[in-house]
Amino acid sequence: MGDFYTLPEITFVAGETQLLQIRLWTPKPGSLPYNANGASVNFSVINSNNKFGDTVLSKPGSVQLDENGIPSIVTVKLLPAETAALYGKYVYQLTIKEQGGDVEIPNQGHMFIVRNINRGFIGV
């Protein structure tokens, strides 16, 4: 069985605005950029200790062009209110729905959120 956690590890303090940019690659040897032209993308997060529990965060992402003009970068902006109350180890997943309806899920990644000790200051 392969490693399911192949997306980049993400670490930040809860309540901090995050602009995540994740490059998509084909699973074939040689790792070419995955062309997500016309696809829609969703970003979801679940608690690592309860992988069968409810999703704690789910939101759409957008597909951006890489430096070669290939739509292969997923961008997701996390707002302070979306993460301010979270802390600990999480698993995130991207789900890509292609124009033809096919669904691709490029494995998962770990997300570590450090508890915010000054939530009142940011107003959440």
C-alpha positions as CSV (number, residue, x, y, z in Angstrom):
1,M,0.0,0.0,0.0
2,G,1.4,3.4,-0.9
3,D,1.7,6.6,1.1
4,F,-1.6,8.5,1.2
5,Y,0.0,11.6,2.6
6,T,1.8,12.9,-0.5
7,L,0.5,16.5,-0.5
8,P,2.7,19.1,1.1
9,E,2.7,19.5,4.9
10,I,1.1,22.7,6.1
11,T,1.7,24.4,9.5
12,F,0.3,27.7,10.8
13,V,-1.2,29.4,13.8
14,A,-5.0,29.3,14.1
15,G,-6.7,32.4,12.9
16,E,-3.9,33.5,10.7
17,T,-4.9,34.3,7.1
18,Q,-3.5,31.6,4.8
19,L,-3.1,31.6,1.1
20,L,-2.4,28.0,0.2
21,Q,-1.0,27.2,-3.2
22,I,-0.7,23.5,-4.0
23,R,0.9,22.2,-7.2
24,L,-0.8,19.3,-8.9
25,W,1.3,16.6,-10.6
26,T,0.4,13.5,-12.6
27,P,0.9,10.2,-10.8
28,K,3.1,8.8,-13.6
29,P,6.9,8.5,-13.4
30,G,8.4,11.8,-14.5
31,S,5.7,13.8,-12.6
32,L,4.4,16.2,-15.2
33,P,2.1,19.0,-14.1
34,Y,-1.6,17.9,-13.9
35,N,-3.7,19.9,-16.3
36,A,-6.8,21.0,-14.4
37,N,-8.2,23.1,-17.2
38,G,-11.9,23.7,-16.6
39,A,-12.0,21.7,-13.4
40,S,-13.6,22.7,-10.1
41,V,-11.7,22.0,-6.9
42,N,-12.8,21.5,-3.3
43,F,-10.5,21.7,-0.2
44,S,-11.6,19.7,2.9
45,V,-10.1,19.2,6.4
46,I,-10.8,16.5,9.0
47,N,-9.4,15.9,12.4
48,S,-6.5,13.4,12.3
49,N,-7.6,11.7,15.5
50,N,-11.2,11.1,14.1
51,K,-10.9,10.3,10.4
52,F,-14.4,9.0,10.4
53,G,-15.9,12.2,12.0
54,D,-17.3,15.2,10.4
55,T,-15.3,17.5,8.1
56,V,-14.2,20.6,10.1
57,L,-13.6,22.8,7.1
58,S,-14.7,22.5,3.4
59,K,-14.5,25.2,0.8
60,P,-13.9,25.7,-2.9
61,G,-10.5,26.4,-4.3
62,S,-9.5,27.9,-7.6
63,V,-7.1,26.7,-10.3
64,Q,-4.3,29.0,-11.3
65,L,-1.7,28.8,-14.1
66,D,1.8,27.7,-13.3
67,E,4.9,29.5,-14.7
68,N,4.5,27.5,-18.0
69,G,0.8,28.5,-18.5
70,I,-0.5,25.1,-17.3
71,P,-3.6,25.3,-15.0
72,S,-1.9,23.1,-12.3
73,I,-1.9,25.2,-9.1
74,V,-4.8,25.0,-6.6
75,T,-5.2,28.1,-4.5
76,V,-7.3,28.2,-1.3
77,K,-7.6,31.2,1.0
78,L,-8.3,30.3,4.6
79,L,-9.8,33.2,6.6
80,P,-9.1,33.9,10.3
81,A,-12.7,32.9,11.4
82,E,-12.4,29.5,9.6
83,T,-9.4,28.3,11.6
84,A,-9.3,30.4,14.8
85,A,-10.9,27.7,17.0
86,L,-8.9,24.8,15.5
87,Y,-5.7,23.4,16.9
88,G,-3.9,20.1,16.5
89,K,-3.2,17.6,13.7
90,Y,-5.5,17.5,10.7
91,V,-5.7,15.8,7.3
92,Y,-6.6,17.8,4.3
93,Q,-7.7,16.6,0.9
94,L,-8.2,18.1,-2.5
95,T,-11.0,16.8,-4.7
96,I,-10.9,17.8,-8.4
97,K,-14.0,17.4,-10.5
98,E,-13.0,17.5,-14.2
99,Q,-15.3,19.1,-16.9
100,G,-16.4,15.6,-18.0
101,G,-17.5,14.7,-14.5
102,D,-14.5,12.5,-13.6
103,V,-13.2,13.0,-10.1
104,E,-9.5,12.9,-9.1
105,I,-8.2,13.0,-5.5
106,P,-4.5,13.5,-5.4
107,N,-4.0,11.7,-2.0
108,Q,-4.0,13.8,1.2
109,G,-1.7,15.9,3.3
110,H,-1.1,16.7,7.0
111,M,-2.0,20.1,8.4
112,F,-0.7,21.2,11.8
113,I,-2.5,24.1,13.4
114,V,-1.0,25.7,16.4
115,R,-3.5,27.0,19.0
116,N,-3.9,30.8,18.9
117,I,-3.3,32.3,22.3
118,N,-4.5,35.8,21.3
119,R,-7.9,35.1,19.5
120,G,-9.4,38.2,21.1
121,F,-7.0,40.5,19.3
122,I,-8.1,39.3,15.9
123,G,-11.7,39.5,16.8
124,V,-12.8,35.8,16.5
